[in-house]
Amino acid sequence: MFSSLVKTNYKNALIVTIFFLLIVSFFNGTSEIKLLSSKFFLTFIMYFLMIVLALDAIRQNKIIGMVLFSSLFFLPPSIFSDYKGELFPITYLIFITYLLYVSGLVMFKNWKKNTGL
């Protein structure tokens, strides 16, 4: 399931991820981005996977997709500096809730197809 999401959204997700990381680095105030560091690699992968899910959500439901995209701004502590380390659980809960919602829909469709309803 997730591999098909990545296959359909990887081009757009790469562009949005790079753009989002540039926005975050602007708010950070750092002039250099260390492309070969392990922190950047982990950050890039994390944002890429979340943006793939958000793009899928926008394709299925515009409101849920916008909620997922807007929650990504809670992750970097430099954007909301008054709430350092307090807002990131909201993003993770929103994305976990969306994943559970999608998996519930898939299970319901399988159940409905197998029982003949």
TABELMO-V834955 format. One record per pair of residues at least 4 apart in sequence whose C-alpha atoms are under 8 Angstrom apart, sorted by the first residue. I is the first residue (numbers start at 0). J is the second residue. D is the distance in Angstrom with one decimal. If there is no record, write none. Layout:
# TABELMO-V834955
i: [I | I]
j: [J | J]
d: [D | D]
This chain:
# TABELMO-V834955
i: [0 | 1 | 2 | 3 | 4 | 4 | 4 | 4 | 5 | 5 | 8 | 8 | 8 | 8 | 9 | 9 | 10 | 11 | 12 | 12 | 12 | 12 | 12 | 13 | 13 | 14 | 15 | 15 | 16 | 16 | 16 | 16 | 16 | 17 | 18 | 19 | 20 | 20 | 21 | 22 | 23 | 23 | 23 | 23 | 24 | 24 | 24 | 24 | 25 | 26 | 26 | 27 | 27 | 33 | 34 | 34 | 35 | 35 | 36 | 37 | 38 | 39 | 40 | 41 | 42 | 43 | 44 | 45 | 46 | 47 | 48 | 49 | 49 | 50 | 50 | 51 | 52 | 53 | 53 | 53 | 53 | 53 | 54 | 54 | 55 | 55 | 56 | 56 | 56 | 56 | 56 | 57 | 57 | 57 | 57 | 57 | 58 | 59 | 60 | 61 | 62 | 63 | 64 | 65 | 66 | 67 | 67 | 67 | 67 | 68 | 69 | 70 | 70 | 70 | 70 | 71 | 72 | 73 | 73 | 73 | 73 | 73 | 73 | 74 | 74 | 74 | 75 | 75 | 76 | 76 | 76 | 76 | 77 | 79 | 82 | 86 | 87 | 88 | 89 | 90 | 91 | 92 | 93 | 94 | 95 | 96 | 97 | 98 | 99 | 100 | 101 | 102 | 103 | 104 | 105 | 106 | 107 | 108 | 109 | 110 | 111 | 111 | 112]
j: [4 | 5 | 6 | 7 | 8 | 51 | 52 | 55 | 9 | 51 | 12 | 51 | 54 | 55 | 13 | 51 | 14 | 15 | 16 | 47 | 50 | 51 | 54 | 17 | 47 | 18 | 19 | 50 | 20 | 43 | 46 | 47 | 50 | 21 | 22 | 23 | 24 | 43 | 25 | 26 | 27 | 75 | 77 | 78 | 28 | 29 | 30 | 32 | 29 | 77 | 78 | 77 | 78 | 39 | 39 | 40 | 39 | 40 | 40 | 41 | 42 | 43 | 44 | 45 | 46 | 47 | 48 | 49 | 50 | 51 | 52 | 53 | 94 | 54 | 68 | 55 | 56 | 57 | 64 | 65 | 67 | 68 | 58 | 64 | 59 | 64 | 60 | 61 | 63 | 64 | 67 | 61 | 62 | 63 | 64 | 65 | 64 | 64 | 64 | 65 | 66 | 67 | 68 | 69 | 70 | 71 | 90 | 93 | 94 | 72 | 73 | 74 | 89 | 90 | 93 | 90 | 78 | 78 | 79 | 86 | 87 | 89 | 90 | 86 | 87 | 90 | 79 | 87 | 80 | 82 | 83 | 84 | 83 | 83 | 86 | 90 | 91 | 92 | 93 | 94 | 95 | 96 | 97 | 98 | 99 | 100 | 101 | 102 | 103 | 104 | 105 | 106 | 107 | 108 | 109 | 110 | 111 | 112 | 113 | 114 | 115 | 116 | 116]
d: [6.6 | 6.4 | 6.2 | 6.2 | 6.1 | 6.9 | 7.5 | 7.0 | 5.2 | 6.3 | 5.9 | 6.0 | 6.9 | 7.5 | 6.0 | 6.9 | 6.5 | 6.2 | 5.8 | 6.1 | 5.8 | 5.6 | 7.4 | 6.2 | 6.7 | 6.2 | 5.9 | 7.4 | 6.1 | 7.1 | 6.2 | 5.7 | 6.9 | 6.2 | 6.4 | 6.2 | 6.1 | 7.8 | 6.2 | 6.4 | 6.1 | 7.0 | 7.6 | 7.5 | 6.3 | 6.1 | 7.7 | 7.6 | 7.0 | 6.0 | 6.1 | 5.5 | 7.7 | 6.8 | 6.1 | 7.4 | 7.1 | 7.3 | 6.5 | 6.2 | 6.0 | 5.9 | 6.2 | 6.1 | 6.1 | 5.9 | 6.2 | 6.3 | 5.9 | 6.1 | 6.5 | 6.2 | 7.7 | 6.0 | 7.3 | 6.3 | 6.2 | 6.2 | 5.2 | 7.7 | 5.5 | 6.0 | 6.3 | 6.7 | 6.4 | 7.5 | 5.6 | 6.9 | 6.1 | 4.4 | 7.8 | 4.5 | 7.3 | 6.8 | 4.0 | 6.8 | 7.7 | 8.0 | 6.2 | 6.2 | 6.3 | 6.2 | 6.2 | 6.0 | 6.1 | 6.7 | 7.6 | 6.9 | 6.8 | 7.6 | 7.8 | 7.6 | 7.3 | 5.2 | 7.6 | 6.3 | 7.1 | 7.6 | 7.3 | 5.4 | 5.4 | 7.5 | 6.5 | 6.8 | 4.7 | 6.9 | 7.7 | 7.8 | 5.7 | 7.3 | 5.0 | 6.4 | 7.6 | 6.8 | 6.6 | 7.2 | 6.6 | 6.0 | 6.1 | 6.3 | 6.0 | 6.0 | 6.2 | 6.2 | 6.2 | 6.1 | 6.2 | 6.1 | 5.9 | 6.3 | 6.3 | 6.1 | 6.1 | 6.2 | 6.2 | 6.1 | 6.0 | 6.0 | 6.0 | 6.1 | 6.2 | 5.5 | 6.8]
